[in-house]
């Protein structure tokens, strides 16, 4: 399953950081949208 990953640790670190950033932005946007909906509902 992990055979497609490169052996270079630098590339692995960059990919891990990019995934973490995408996940962080997803949580931030989701929380903002939920709070915005909650505010509009009142």
C-alpha positions in Angstrom: 0.0 0.0 0.0 2.9 2.4 0.8 4.9 1.3 -2.2 4.1 4.5 -4.2 5.7 6.7 -1.5 9.2 8.0 -2.4 12.2 7.1 -0.2 13.3 10.7 0.2 12.4 11.8 3.8 12.3 15.4 2.6 9.5 14.7 0.2 7.6 12.7 2.8 8.0 15.7 5.3 6.7 18.1 2.7 3.7 15.9 1.9 2.9 15.5 5.6 3.0 19.3 6.1 0.8 19.9 3.1 -1.8 17.3 4.3 -1.7 18.9 7.8 -2.3 22.4 6.3 -5.2 21.1 4.2 -6.8 19.4 7.2 -6.3 22.6 9.3 -7.9 24.8 6.7 -10.8 22.3 6.3 -11.5 22.5 10.0 -11.2 26.2 10.1 -13.6 26.7 7.1 -16.1 24.2 8.5 -16.2 25.9 11.9 -16.6 29.3 10.3 -19.4 28.1 8.1 -21.2 26.4 11.0 -20.9 29.6 13.2 -22.1 31.7 10.3 -25.1 29.5 9.8 -25.8 29.5 13.5 -25.6 33.3 13.5 -28.0 33.6 10.5 -30.5 31.3 12.1 -31.1 33.6 15.1 
